[in-house]
Amino acid sequence: MKNILSPSILSADFGHLADVLASIETAGADWVHIDVMDGHFVPNLTMGAFIVKHCRTATSLPLDIHLMVEHPERLIEDFAEAGADRLTIHTEASPNTHRTVQAIHALGLKAGVAVNPGTPALALKPLIGIADQFLIMTVNPGYSGQAFIPEMLPKVRKLRGWLEEAGLETDIQVDGGIGPDTLPQTKEAGANVFVAASAIFKHPEGSTAGIRELKALL
């Protein structure tokens, strides 16, 4: 099971986005994480398919799209056409999660399923063997720079245990407050995909140093 670092461009300088993407690719990032927020499911409003399309032209890295939106099933075709490689939806926002995962697969993309901190791991269990990755939010979604919630570590452990019982090495992604202190904790708990924003793009020595610091912990 490969460990993956996926910088979230939510904290990047959008005035120089192409340069940012080139820089993190050169520095050793594995994926690019793009947070899509609709101002309804979460309080913030961020990027749409138009930004994903421009990211696709600027980097060869896989584009990992996190749909924090109501009715994500209405948007998956737009993001697939824009160049996404992976689409992650929330159980809380999609009453027909299984059907939406199937629809993402039908578009030729990898499908992920996410849960907020207040949602138990049990919500993901019916999708084991169906989803390509699971995302455990380690902050309440909506804004970059929040403090890591350590109570999410048992949730990661429980999910990894279920996957091991099923003989699967499905990716477990963690997102929120991930940095040099918290990445090792989530890795020990069973996560293998690490989304980081402030720890990379707000690093005092620049994003390259931030990526190298985190990659050294993998």
Helices and strands as residue ranges (DSSP letters): E 4-7, G 9-11, G 14-16, H 17-27, E 32-37, H 49-58, E 63-68, G 72-74, H 76-82, E 86-90, G 91-93, H 97-106, E 110-115, G 121-127, E 133-137, G 150-152, H 153-165, E 171-175, H 183-189, E 193-196, H 198-201, H 207-215
